[in-house]
Structures are given as structure tokens and as C-alpha cells.
Amino acid sequence: MVKATKLNSTFAELGMDPSFVQQARLLGLQTIADVMAVNLPRLKKHPNFTYTWYANMLDLLQAHNLLKKFQADQL
């Protein structure tokens, strides 16, 4: 399981690309904890949402062993 400190670290602190960080901010997301709590259908309707950003976000969750939990929580 991911340490709580990682969940609450900003994307910049986690070393994500600045363009990912900027787009996440436009989407109202700053941490992995924000992503884990997001309403995915609402997020996908946001005007700044792109599937390229989403794919990078899924890679981030996979790297932190949270992808399966995210997917299960979205069902």
C-alpha cells in the first residue's frame, strides 16, 4: 500500500511532468488522494480533460500500485 505521505504529495513533488501538473490543476487535482476521490464521469466532462492526460494519470496510479483500487472504486 502507498504511504499516506505519497497520497498527499503534490504531482510536482512526485516528479510528474510540468504539463501534467498544470493540466491537473486546471482539473482541480493536485495529489493522488484527489485522484482517488474524483468523480470520474464528472472529470471526463471537464473542458480541460484529455485522454492523454488520463493515460498519464493511470500510469502514475499503476506506478504507486493504486490502479486496481481506482478502477474498483469507479465501478
PDB file of N, CA, C and O in Angstrom:
ATOM      1  N   MET A   1       0.839  -1.182   0.000  1.00  0.00           N
ATOM      2  CA  MET A   1       0.000   0.000   0.000  1.00  0.00           C
ATOM      3  C   MET A   1       0.882   1.243   0.000  1.00  0.00           C
ATOM      4  O   MET A   1       1.992   1.234   0.532  1.00  0.00           O
ATOM      5  N   VAL A   2       0.387   2.276  -0.585  1.00  0.00           N
ATOM      6  CA  VAL A   2       1.114   3.534  -0.679  1.00  0.00           C
ATOM      7  C   VAL A   2       1.035   4.268   0.650  1.00  0.00           C
ATOM      8  O   VAL A   2      -0.021   4.316   1.281  1.00  0.00           O
ATOM      9  N   LYS A   3       2.143   4.833   1.064  1.00  0.00           N
ATOM     10  CA  LYS A   3       2.144   5.619   2.300  1.00  0.00           C
ATOM     11  C   LYS A   3       1.248   6.840   2.125  1.00  0.00           C
ATOM     12  O   LYS A   3       1.130   7.388   1.030  1.00  0.00           O
ATOM     13  N   ALA A   4       0.625   7.251   3.214  1.00  0.00           N
ATOM     14  CA  ALA A   4      -0.263   8.410   3.184  1.00  0.00           C
ATOM     15  C   ALA A   4       0.476   9.655   2.699  1.00  0.00           C
ATOM     16  O   ALA A   4      -0.119  10.527   2.066  1.00  0.00           O
ATOM     17  N   THR A   5       1.780   9.737   2.998  1.00  0.00           N
ATOM     18  CA  THR A   5       2.533  10.911   2.561  1.00  0.00           C
ATOM     19  C   THR A   5       2.597  10.970   1.039  1.00  0.00           C
ATOM     20  O   THR A   5       2.558  12.059   0.466  1.00  0.00           O
ATOM     21  N   LYS A   6       2.696   9.826   0.378  1.00  0.00           N
ATOM     22  CA  LYS A   6       2.699   9.788  -1.089  1.00  0.00           C
ATOM     23  C   LYS A   6       1.333  10.195  -1.621  1.00  0.00           C
ATOM     24  O   LYS A   6       1.243  10.912  -2.617  1.00  0.00           O
ATOM     25  N   LEU A   7       0.277   9.747  -0.968  1.00  0.00           N
ATOM     26  CA  LEU A   7      -1.070  10.096  -1.409  1.00  0.00           C
ATOM     27  C   LEU A   7      -1.301  11.596  -1.354  1.00  0.00           C
ATOM     28  O   LEU A   7      -2.032  12.141  -2.181  1.00  0.00           O
ATOM     29  N   ASN A   8      -0.690  12.266  -0.394  1.00  0.00           N
ATOM     30  CA  ASN A   8      -0.899  13.692  -0.207  1.00  0.00           C
ATOM     31  C   ASN A   8       0.212  14.560  -0.780  1.00  0.00           C
ATOM     32  O   ASN A   8       0.188  15.782  -0.631  1.00  0.00           O
ATOM     33  N   SER A   9       1.187  13.934  -1.434  1.00  0.00           N
ATOM     34  CA  SER A   9       2.239  14.697  -2.110  1.00  0.00           C
ATOM     35  C   SER A   9       1.667  15.273  -3.397  1.00  0.00           C
ATOM     36  O   SER A   9       0.855  14.637  -4.069  1.00  0.00           O
ATOM     37  N   THR A  10       2.099  16.482  -3.732  1.00  0.00           N
ATOM     38  CA  THR A  10       1.636  17.072  -4.990  1.00  0.00           C
ATOM     39  C   THR A  10       2.260  16.312  -6.161  1.00  0.00           C
ATOM     40  O   THR A  10       3.272  15.627  -6.016  1.00  0.00           O
ATOM     41  N   PHE A  11       1.626  16.454  -7.316  1.00  0.00           N
ATOM     42  CA  PHE A  11       2.166  15.801  -8.511  1.00  0.00           C
ATOM     43  C   PHE A  11       3.574  16.315  -8.812  1.00  0.00           C
ATOM     44  O   PHE A  11       4.426  15.550  -9.263  1.00  0.00           O
ATOM     45  N   ALA A  12       3.822  17.588  -8.569  1.00  0.00           N
ATOM     46  CA  ALA A  12       5.161  18.139  -8.786  1.00  0.00           C
ATOM     47  C   ALA A  12       6.172  17.464  -7.855  1.00  0.00           C
ATOM     48  O   ALA A  12       7.279  17.129  -8.276  1.00  0.00           O
ATOM     49  N   GLU A  13       5.789  17.266  -6.595  1.00  0.00           N
ATOM     50  CA  GLU A  13       6.679  16.600  -5.633  1.00  0.00           C
ATOM     51  C   GLU A  13       6.951  15.153  -6.034  1.00  0.00           C
ATOM     52  O   GLU A  13       7.995  14.593  -5.698  1.00  0.00           O
ATOM     53  N   LEU A  14       6.008  14.554  -6.752  1.00  0.00           N
ATOM     54  CA  LEU A  14       6.177  13.174  -7.217  1.00  0.00           C
ATOM     55  C   LEU A  14       6.981  13.096  -8.510  1.00  0.00           C
ATOM     56  O   LEU A  14       7.239  12.008  -9.024  1.00  0.00           O
ATOM     57  N   GLY A  15       7.379  14.266  -9.035  1.00  0.00           N
ATOM     58  CA  GLY A  15       8.229  14.294 -10.220  1.00  0.00           C
ATOM     59  C   GLY A  15       7.481  14.227 -11.537  1.00  0.00           C
ATOM     60  O   GLY A  15       8.068  13.898 -12.568  1.00  0.00           O
ATOM     61  N   MET A  16       6.195  14.533 -11.517  1.00  0.00           N
ATOM     62  CA  MET A  16       5.428  14.497 -12.759  1.00  0.00           C
ATOM     63  C   MET A  16       5.820  15.672 -13.658  1.00  0.00           C
ATOM     64  O   MET A  16       6.257  16.720 -13.182  1.00  0.00           O
ATOM     65  N   ASP A  17       5.654  15.475 -14.944  1.00  0.00           N
ATOM     66  CA  ASP A  17       5.948  16.499 -15.939  1.00  0.00           C
ATOM     67  C   ASP A  17       5.156  17.775 -15.649  1.00  0.00           C
ATOM     68  O   ASP A  17       3.987  17.699 -15.269  1.00  0.00           O
ATOM     69  N   PRO A  18       5.771  18.938 -15.822  1.00  0.00           N
ATOM     70  CA  PRO A  18       5.060  20.194 -15.542  1.00  0.00           C
ATOM     71  C   PRO A  18       3.746  20.360 -16.308  1.00  0.00           C
ATOM     72  O   PRO A  18       2.803  20.958 -15.789  1.00  0.00           O
ATOM     73  N   SER A  19       3.674  19.842 -17.526  1.00  0.00           N
ATOM     74  CA  SER A  19       2.414  19.962 -18.280  1.00  0.00           C
ATOM     75  C   SER A  19       1.317  19.105 -17.642  1.00  0.00           C
ATOM     76  O   SER A  19       0.149  19.493 -17.644  1.00  0.00           O
ATOM     77  N   PHE A  20       1.686  17.951 -17.098  1.00  0.00           N
ATOM     78  CA  PHE A  20       0.725  17.110 -16.379  1.00  0.00           C
ATOM     79  C   PHE A  20       0.233  17.851 -15.142  1.00  0.00           C
ATOM     80  O   PHE A  20      -0.965  17.887 -14.861  1.00  0.00           O
ATOM     81  N   VAL A  21       1.169  18.437 -14.412  1.00  0.00           N
ATOM     82  CA  VAL A  21       0.838  19.171 -13.183  1.00  0.00           C
ATOM     83  C   VAL A  21      -0.104  20.332 -13.498  1.00  0.00           C
ATOM     84  O   VAL A  21      -1.086  20.549 -12.787  1.00  0.00           O
ATOM     85  N   GLN A  22       0.192  21.071 -14.554  1.00  0.00           N
ATOM     86  CA  GLN A  22      -0.632  22.219 -14.918  1.00  0.00           C
ATOM     87  C   GLN A  22      -2.041  21.773 -15.302  1.00  0.00           C
ATOM     88  O   GLN A  22      -3.023  22.377 -14.870  1.00  0.00           O
ATOM     89  N   GLN A  23      -2.143  20.727 -16.104  1.00  0.00           N
ATOM     90  CA  GLN A  23      -3.460  20.263 -16.513  1.00  0.00           C
ATOM     91  C   GLN A  23      -4.237  19.715 -15.316  1.00  0.00           C
ATOM     92  O   GLN A  23      -5.445  19.926 -15.212  1.00  0.00           O
ATOM     93  N   ALA A  24      -3.550  19.013 -14.417  1.00  0.00           N
ATOM     94  CA  ALA A  24      -4.202  18.509 -13.210  1.00  0.00           C
ATOM     95  C   ALA A  24      -4.785  19.660 -12.397  1.00  0.00           C
ATOM     96  O   ALA A  24      -5.903  19.563 -11.891  1.00  0.00           O
ATOM     97  N   ARG A  25      -4.032  20.741 -12.275  1.00  0.00           N
ATOM     98  CA  ARG A  25      -4.525  21.916 -11.536  1.00  0.00           C
ATOM     99  C   ARG A  25      -5.781  22.489 -12.185  1.00  0.00           C
ATOM    100  O   ARG A  25      -6.727  22.873 -11.497  1.00  0.00           O
ATOM    101  N   LEU A  26      -5.778  22.543 -13.517  1.00  0.00           N
ATOM    102  CA  LEU A  26      -6.955  23.032 -14.230  1.00  0.00           C
ATOM    103  C   LEU A  26      -8.175  22.133 -13.983  1.00  0.00           C
ATOM    104  O   LEU A  26      -9.319  22.586 -14.025  1.00  0.00           O
ATOM    105  N   LEU A  27      -7.898  20.856 -13.726  1.00  0.00           N
ATOM    106  CA  LEU A  27      -8.963  19.894 -13.439  1.00  0.00           C
ATOM    107  C   LEU A  27      -9.340  19.874 -11.957  1.00  0.00           C
ATOM    108  O   LEU A  27     -10.264  19.166 -11.559  1.00  0.00           O
ATOM    109  N   GLY A  28      -8.623  20.652 -11.142  1.00  0.00           N
ATOM    110  CA  GLY A  28      -8.898  20.706  -9.711  1.00  0.00           C
ATOM    111  C   GLY A  28      -8.240  19.602  -8.911  1.00  0.00           C
ATOM    112  O   GLY A  28      -8.677  19.287  -7.804  1.00  0.00           O
ATOM    113  N   LEU A  29      -7.185  19.009  -9.469  1.00  0.00           N
ATOM    114  CA  LEU A  29      -6.485  17.896  -8.820  1.00  0.00           C
ATOM    115  C   LEU A  29      -5.041  18.286  -8.543  1.00  0.00           C
ATOM    116  O   LEU A  29      -4.370  18.867  -9.396  1.00  0.00           O
ATOM    117  N   GLN A  30      -4.567  17.962  -7.339  1.00  0.00           N
ATOM    118  CA  GLN A  30      -3.180  18.280  -7.005  1.00  0.00           C
ATOM    119  C   GLN A  30      -2.419  17.103  -6.413  1.00  0.00           C
ATOM    120  O   GLN A  30      -1.190  17.132  -6.356  1.00  0.00           O
ATOM    121  N   THR A  31      -3.125  16.073  -5.973  1.00  0.00           N
ATOM    122  CA  THR A  31      -2.481  14.929  -5.315  1.00  0.00           C
ATOM    123  C   THR A  31      -3.107  13.621  -5.793  1.00  0.00           C
ATOM    124  O   THR A  31      -4.170  13.618  -6.415  1.00  0.00           O
ATOM    125  N   ILE A  32      -2.436  12.518  -5.493  1.00  0.00           N
ATOM    126  CA  ILE A  32      -3.014  11.206  -5.785  1.00  0.00           C
ATOM    127  C   ILE A  32      -4.297  11.018  -4.985  1.00  0.00           C
ATOM    128  O   ILE A  32      -5.244  10.401  -5.473  1.00  0.00           O
ATOM    129  N   ALA A  33      -4.339  11.537  -3.776  1.00  0.00           N
ATOM    130  CA  ALA A  33      -5.561  11.432  -2.969  1.00  0.00           C
ATOM    131  C   ALA A  33      -6.726  12.115  -3.676  1.00  0.00           C
ATOM    132  O   ALA A  33      -7.851  11.615  -3.634  1.00  0.00           O
ATOM    133  N   ASP A  34      -6.475  13.248  -4.324  1.00  0.00           N
ATOM    134  CA  ASP A  34      -7.522  13.921  -5.094  1.00  0.00           C
ATOM    135  C   ASP A  34      -8.037  13.018  -6.208  1.00  0.00           C
ATOM    136  O   ASP A  34      -9.244  12.922  -6.431  1.00  0.00           O
ATOM    137  N   VAL A  35      -7.120  12.359  -6.902  1.00  0.00           N
ATOM    138  CA  VAL A  35      -7.494  11.462  -8.000  1.00  0.00           C
ATOM    139  C   VAL A  35      -8.325  10.293  -7.468  1.00  0.00           C
ATOM    140  O   VAL A  35      -9.328   9.913  -8.071  1.00  0.00           O
ATOM    141  N   MET A  36      -7.905   9.733  -6.347  1.00  0.00           N
ATOM    142  CA  MET A  36      -8.607   8.571  -5.803  1.00  0.00           C
ATOM    143  C   MET A  36     -10.041   8.919  -5.388  1.00  0.00           C
ATOM    144  O   MET A  36     -10.906   8.044  -5.349  1.00  0.00           O
ATOM    145  N   ALA A  37     -10.289  10.180  -5.082  1.00  0.00           N
ATOM    146  CA  ALA A  37     -11.606  10.611  -4.627  1.00  0.00           C
ATOM    147  C   ALA A  37     -12.446  11.249  -5.740  1.00  0.00           C
ATOM    148  O   ALA A  37     -13.581  11.657  -5.494  1.00  0.00           O
ATOM    149  N   VAL A  38     -11.911  11.339  -6.943  1.00  0.00           N
ATOM    150  CA  VAL A  38     -12.576  12.073  -8.018  1.00  0.00           C
ATOM    151  C   VAL A  38     -13.838  11.356  -8.513  1.00  0.00           C
ATOM    152  O   VAL A  38     -13.935  10.129  -8.478  1.00  0.00           O
ATOM    153  N   ASN A  39     -14.786  12.150  -8.967  1.00  0.00           N
ATOM    154  CA  ASN A  39     -15.968  11.641  -9.651  1.00  0.00           C
ATOM    155  C   ASN A  39     -15.575  11.545 -11.126  1.00  0.00           C
ATOM    156  O   ASN A  39     -15.560  12.555 -11.830  1.00  0.00           O
ATOM    157  N   LEU A  40     -15.257  10.340 -11.594  1.00  0.00           N
ATOM    158  CA  LEU A  40     -14.702  10.162 -12.932  1.00  0.00           C
ATOM    159  C   LEU A  40     -15.640  10.636 -14.041  1.00  0.00           C
ATOM    160  O   LEU A  40     -15.180  11.320 -14.955  1.00  0.00           O
ATOM    161  N   PRO A  41     -16.921  10.310 -14.004  1.00  0.00           N
ATOM    162  CA  PRO A  41     -17.799  10.820 -15.075  1.00  0.00           C
ATOM    163  C   PRO A  41     -17.804  12.350 -15.141  1.00  0.00           C
ATOM    164  O   PRO A  41     -17.828  12.919 -16.233  1.00  0.00           O
ATOM    165  N   ARG A  42     -17.782  13.006 -14.006  1.00  0.00           N
ATOM    166  CA  ARG A  42     -17.745  14.474 -13.978  1.00  0.00           C
ATOM    167  C   ARG A  42     -16.406  14.984 -14.499  1.00  0.00           C
ATOM    168  O   ARG A  42     -16.353  15.963 -15.243  1.00  0.00           O
ATOM    169  N   LEU A  43     -15.313  14.307 -14.098  1.00  0.00           N
ATOM    170  CA  LEU A  43     -13.984  14.708 -14.559  1.00  0.00           C
ATOM    171  C   LEU A  43     -13.891  14.633 -16.083  1.00  0.00           C
ATOM    172  O   LEU A  43     -13.342  15.532 -16.720  1.00  0.00           O
ATOM    173  N   LYS A  44     -14.424  13.565 -16.660  1.00  0.00           N
ATOM    174  CA  LYS A  44     -14.354  13.389 -18.118  1.00  0.00           C
ATOM    175  C   LYS A  44     -15.139  14.459 -18.869  1.00  0.00           C
ATOM    176  O   LYS A  44     -14.881  14.696 -20.050  1.00  0.00           O
ATOM    177  N   LYS A  45     -16.079  15.099 -18.211  1.00  0.00           N
ATOM    178  CA  LYS A  45     -16.864  16.174 -18.845  1.00  0.00           C
ATOM    179  C   LYS A  45     -16.203  17.544 -18.700  1.00  0.00           C
ATOM    180  O   LYS A  45     -16.640  18.515 -19.319  1.00  0.00           O
ATOM    181  N   HIS A  46     -15.162  17.622 -17.893  1.00  0.00           N
ATOM    182  CA  HIS A  46     -14.471  18.902 -17.679  1.00  0.00           C
ATOM    183  C   HIS A  46     -13.855  19.362 -18.997  1.00  0.00           C
ATOM    184  O   HIS A  46     -13.290  18.544 -19.723  1.00  0.00           O
ATOM    185  N   PRO A  47     -13.951  20.652 -19.324  1.00  0.00           N
ATOM    186  CA  PRO A  47     -13.413  21.137 -20.596  1.00  0.00           C
ATOM    187  C   PRO A  47     -11.900  20.955 -20.760  1.00  0.00           C
ATOM    188  O   PRO A  47     -11.403  20.953 -21.886  1.00  0.00           O
ATOM    189  N   ASN A  48     -11.170  20.805 -19.670  1.00  0.00           N
ATOM    190  CA  ASN A  48      -9.709  20.624 -19.756  1.00  0.00           C
ATOM    191  C   ASN A  48      -9.279  19.164 -19.715  1.00  0.00           C
ATOM    192  O   ASN A  48      -8.083  18.874 -19.710  1.00  0.00           O
ATOM    193  N   PHE A  49     -10.238  18.240 -19.684  1.00  0.00           N
ATOM    194  CA  PHE A  49      -9.914  16.812 -19.645  1.00  0.00           C
ATOM    195  C   PHE A  49      -9.464  16.346 -21.024  1.00  0.00           C
ATOM    196  O   PHE A  49     -10.069  16.691 -22.040  1.00  0.00           O
ATOM    197  N   THR A  50      -8.378  15.544 -21.044  1.00  0.00           N
ATOM    198  CA  THR A  50      -7.956  14.870 -22.275  1.00  0.00           C
ATOM    199  C   THR A  50      -7.616  13.427 -21.921  1.00  0.00           C
ATOM    200  O   THR A  50      -7.237  13.126 -20.790  1.00  0.00           O
ATOM    201  N   TYR A  51      -7.754  12.552 -22.889  1.00  0.00           N
ATOM    202  CA  TYR A  51      -7.412  11.156 -22.640  1.00  0.00           C
ATOM    203  C   TYR A  51      -5.901  10.943 -22.571  1.00  0.00           C
ATOM    204  O   TYR A  51      -5.445   9.957 -21.992  1.00  0.00           O
ATOM    205  N   THR A  52      -5.129  11.841 -23.146  1.00  0.00           N
ATOM    206  CA  THR A  52      -3.671  11.754 -22.996  1.00  0.00           C
ATOM    207  C   THR A  52      -3.296  11.985 -21.538  1.00  0.00           C
ATOM    208  O   THR A  52      -2.496  11.242 -20.969  1.00  0.00           O
ATOM    209  N   TRP A  53      -3.880  13.020 -20.938  1.00  0.00           N
ATOM    210  CA  TRP A  53      -3.626  13.286 -19.525  1.00  0.00           C
ATOM    211  C   TRP A  53      -4.109  12.111 -18.679  1.00  0.00           C
ATOM    212  O   TRP A  53      -3.424  11.690 -17.746  1.00  0.00           O
ATOM    213  N   TYR A  54      -5.284  11.584 -19.004  1.00  0.00           N
ATOM    214  CA  TYR A  54      -5.864  10.466 -18.260  1.00  0.00           C
ATOM    215  C   TYR A  54      -4.952   9.236 -18.319  1.00  0.00           C
ATOM    216  O   TYR A  54      -4.758   8.557 -17.310  1.00  0.00           O
ATOM    217  N   ALA A  55      -4.396   8.952 -19.490  1.00  0.00           N
ATOM    218  CA  ALA A  55      -3.478   7.812 -19.625  1.00  0.00           C
ATOM    219  C   ALA A  55      -2.248   8.006 -18.745  1.00  0.00           C
ATOM    220  O   ALA A  55      -1.780   7.055 -18.119  1.00  0.00           O
ATOM    221  N   ASN A  56      -1.722   9.224 -18.691  1.00  0.00           N
ATOM    222  CA  ASN A  56      -0.581   9.506 -17.818  1.00  0.00           C
ATOM    223  C   ASN A  56      -0.960   9.354 -16.350  1.00  0.00           C
ATOM    224  O   ASN A  56      -0.162   8.883 -15.538  1.00  0.00           O
ATOM    225  N   MET A  57      -2.178   9.754 -16.019  1.00  0.00           N
ATOM    226  CA  MET A  57      -2.651   9.609 -14.640  1.00  0.00           C
ATOM    227  C   MET A  57      -2.768   8.125 -14.273  1.00  0.00           C
ATOM    228  O   MET A  57      -2.412   7.728 -13.164  1.00  0.00           O
ATOM    229  N   LEU A  58      -3.263   7.315 -15.199  1.00  0.00           N
ATOM    230  CA  LEU A  58      -3.355   5.877 -14.939  1.00  0.00           C
ATOM    231  C   LEU A  58      -1.973   5.262 -14.761  1.00  0.00           C
ATOM    232  O   LEU A  58      -1.789   4.384 -13.918  1.00  0.00           O
ATOM    233  N   ASP A  59      -1.001   5.715 -15.549  1.00  0.00           N
ATOM    234  CA  ASP A  59       0.385   5.242 -15.379  1.00  0.00           C
ATOM    235  C   ASP A  59       0.910   5.598 -13.988  1.00  0.00           C
ATOM    236  O   ASP A  59       1.586   4.792 -13.350  1.00  0.00           O
ATOM    237  N   LEU A  60       0.597   6.806 -13.523  1.00  0.00           N
ATOM    238  CA  LEU A  60       1.014   7.224 -12.184  1.00  0.00           C
ATOM    239  C   LEU A  60       0.402   6.320 -11.123  1.00  0.00           C
ATOM    240  O   LEU A  60       1.089   5.882 -10.200  1.00  0.00           O
ATOM    241  N   LEU A  61      -0.894   6.042 -11.255  1.00  0.00           N
ATOM    242  CA  LEU A  61      -1.548   5.157 -10.285  1.00  0.00           C
ATOM    243  C   LEU A  61      -0.941   3.762 -10.315  1.00  0.00           C
ATOM    244  O   LEU A  61      -0.753   3.142  -9.268  1.00  0.00           O
ATOM    245  N   GLN A  62      -0.633   3.268 -11.506  1.00  0.00           N
ATOM    246  CA  GLN A  62      -0.007   1.949 -11.636  1.00  0.00           C
ATOM    247  C   GLN A  62       1.349   1.940 -10.934  1.00  0.00           C
ATOM    248  O   GLN A  62       1.685   0.981 -10.241  1.00  0.00           O
ATOM    249  N   ALA A  63       2.117   2.997 -11.113  1.00  0.00           N
ATOM    250  CA  ALA A  63       3.446   3.086 -10.502  1.00  0.00           C
ATOM    251  C   ALA A  63       3.369   3.071  -8.980  1.00  0.00           C
ATOM    252  O   ALA A  63       4.324   2.678  -8.310  1.00  0.00           O
ATOM    253  N   HIS A  64       2.239   3.497  -8.438  1.00  0.00           N
ATOM    254  CA  HIS A  64       2.058   3.533  -6.986  1.00  0.00           C
ATOM    255  C   HIS A  64       1.117   2.420  -6.494  1.00  0.00           C
ATOM    256  O   HIS A  64       0.594   2.474  -5.381  1.00  0.00           O
ATOM    257  N   ASN A  65       0.921   1.420  -7.349  1.00  0.00           N
ATOM    258  CA  ASN A  65       0.098   0.247  -7.005  1.00  0.00           C
ATOM    259  C   ASN A  65      -1.316   0.627  -6.577  1.00  0.00           C
ATOM    260  O   ASN A  65      -1.882   0.016  -5.671  1.00  0.00           O
ATOM    261  N   LEU A  66      -1.883   1.637  -7.234  1.00  0.00           N
ATOM    262  CA  LEU A  66      -3.235   2.090  -6.901  1.00  0.00           C
ATOM    263  C   LEU A  66      -4.225   1.944  -8.055  1.00  0.00           C
ATOM    264  O   LEU A  66      -5.400   2.276  -7.901  1.00  0.00           O
ATOM    265  N   LEU A  67      -3.771   1.457  -9.194  1.00  0.00           N
ATOM    266  CA  LEU A  67      -4.647   1.397 -10.360  1.00  0.00           C
ATOM    267  C   LEU A  67      -5.851   0.478 -10.124  1.00  0.00           C
ATOM    268  O   LEU A  67      -6.983   0.848 -10.436  1.00  0.00           O
ATOM    269  N   LYS A  68      -5.613  -0.702  -9.584  1.00  0.00           N
ATOM    270  CA  LYS A  68      -6.731  -1.634  -9.353  1.00  0.00           C
ATOM    271  C   LYS A  68      -7.742  -1.054  -8.370  1.00  0.00           C
ATOM    272  O   LYS A  68      -8.947  -1.213  -8.559  1.00  0.00           O
ATOM    273  N   LYS A  69      -7.268  -0.387  -7.330  1.00  0.00           N
ATOM    274  CA  LYS A  69      -8.184   0.227  -6.361  1.00  0.00           C
ATOM    275  C   LYS A  69      -8.992   1.346  -7.029  1.00  0.00           C
ATOM    276  O   LYS A  69     -10.198   1.461  -6.810  1.00  0.00           O
ATOM    277  N   PHE A  70      -8.323   2.164  -7.842  1.00  0.00           N
ATOM    278  CA  PHE A  70      -9.012   3.240  -8.544  1.00  0.00           C
ATOM    279  C   PHE A  70     -10.096   2.660  -9.438  1.00  0.00           C
ATOM    280  O   PHE A  70     -11.231   3.138  -9.433  1.00  0.00           O
ATOM    281  N   GLN A  71      -9.750   1.627 -10.207  1.00  0.00           N
ATOM    282  CA  GLN A  71     -10.724   1.013 -11.101  1.00  0.00           C
ATOM    283  C   GLN A  71     -11.889   0.411 -10.323  1.00  0.00           C
ATOM    284  O   GLN A  71     -13.044   0.569 -10.717  1.00  0.00           O
ATOM    285  N   ALA A  72     -11.599  -0.271  -9.235  1.00  0.00           N
ATOM    286  CA  ALA A  72     -12.663  -0.871  -8.428  1.00  0.00           C
ATOM    287  C   ALA A  72     -13.575   0.201  -7.815  1.00  0.00           C
ATOM    288  O   ALA A  72     -14.791   0.020  -7.742  1.00  0.00           O
ATOM    289  N   ASP A  73     -12.988   1.299  -7.382  1.00  0.00           N
ATOM    290  CA  ASP A  73     -13.766   2.381  -6.780  1.00  0.00           C
ATOM    291  C   ASP A  73     -14.654   3.088  -7.800  1.00  0.00           C
ATOM    292  O   ASP A  73     -15.662   3.693  -7.434  1.00  0.00           O
ATOM    293  N   GLN A  74     -14.285   3.014  -9.073  1.00  0.00           N
ATOM    294  CA  GLN A  74     -15.055   3.698 -10.108  1.00  0.00           C
ATOM    295  C   GLN A  74     -16.228   2.866 -10.639  1.00  0.00           C
ATOM    296  O   GLN A  74     -17.069   3.374 -11.381  1.00  0.00           O
ATOM    297  N   LEU A  75     -16.277   1.600 -10.260  1.00  0.00           N
ATOM    298  CA  LEU A  75     -17.388   0.735 -10.727  1.00  0.00           C
ATOM    299  C   LEU A  75     -18.664   1.013  -9.979  1.00  0.00           C
ATOM    300  O   LEU A  75     -19.686   0.380 -10.245  1.00  0.00           O
TER     301      LEU A  75
END
